[in-house]
């Protein structure tokens, strides 16, 4: 009897370990590492606080807009299988932040913003998680440009990147959306409708360009302030490394960017001879910078985003800034494709988005800004309006509909949901801030490109 019990127990332990290993394999890094950021490079206010029974108090009259508390946390046994999370509760707000399964070490927890009282007491309620009494540090950032009705330029490498990263932010400011590519590449999404591959990708590009011009209207951005340059999806790296050679679309026979650019309605659209090459892209961005004169440029953080179009969109923006000699302004940097994995941020729709992981202080930033969406659910409809974020057209026939059903159920039940409806529809949008003036330092550029 004892032998059978031991065998059953062994199988349970092995099964539990296999389940945990499967659940944590998606992170692709050691979840026991401390998050470590190069805070010494940034303008911030540190405050030492004592955490006791999940509560801490601090003076919130510092004129800050973004804050975090740095704590040591540890997953409980259940937190190796269920996703650990913490409720952050103030007198007027409640929010949720999730962590990696099996987490151990230092993490940064977002603080409530817009608090009216000077002395604040915050309650942290841990789930599948232990947060012991400890000396902790609060880090506060003040981004004064936000209070000055800034002109915002959103750089979207593809149609939908602006909405994923910054729909709430651009909807709340005087914004211009500049989409770099037509987004015609990728999966054969509409093969049930267009069996001809070349025609399929031409139509896909046309639809996505139209999305990039019209969907911002949901956020109050008029078509005059929504421009698609019509460069070809997944070709920016080739353009940069083979300049001044021109490229053509990888999925169609199109070699003239005007094929897609002609859909624009804006008088600010740069006029072009149609060549798709790096000098032409730099020239287009320089023209937009001169015509629009933005205070803030929202663009991907190259070192944090694995997609080459995202990396090279920002390389092009930085090149244009430096060629124009611009000193006054800020980059608000985001990631839609975290280099570590395609699941970040963790947790569910409506929760907080944290600072992206950094384990060796490799990320440069002058500040951090977290924008709290006044109407976070509106973002879901902006995402849904983008054709490429919807289900493909396999649901048009019965076998395809069942395939879509089982795929969706499987992703939910097996905790493999990588959709932006979970990842991007959050309570906040978070940006690492870099001043234009910092772009002239080689160490900054090296950090942005690591």
RAVENLIN-V539272 format. One record per helix or strand. SS is the DSSP state (helix for helix, strand for strand). FROM is the first residue (numbers start at 1). LEN is the number of residues. If there is no record, write none. Layout:
SS FROM LEN
SS FROM LEN
This chain:
helix 2 26
helix 39 3
strand 45 8
strand 55 5
strand 66 10
helix 78 3
strand 85 5
strand 94 5
strand 104 7
strand 119 9
strand 129 2
strand 134 8
helix 144 5
strand 151 6
helix 161 11
strand 174 8
helix 197 23
helix 223 3
strand 226 6
helix 236 6
helix 258 4
helix 278 15
strand 296 5
helix 302 3
strand 305 1
helix 308 17
strand 330 5
strand 338 1
strand 367 6
helix 378 7
helix 387 3
helix 393 4
helix 398 16
helix 420 4
strand 428 8
helix 436 5
helix 442 8
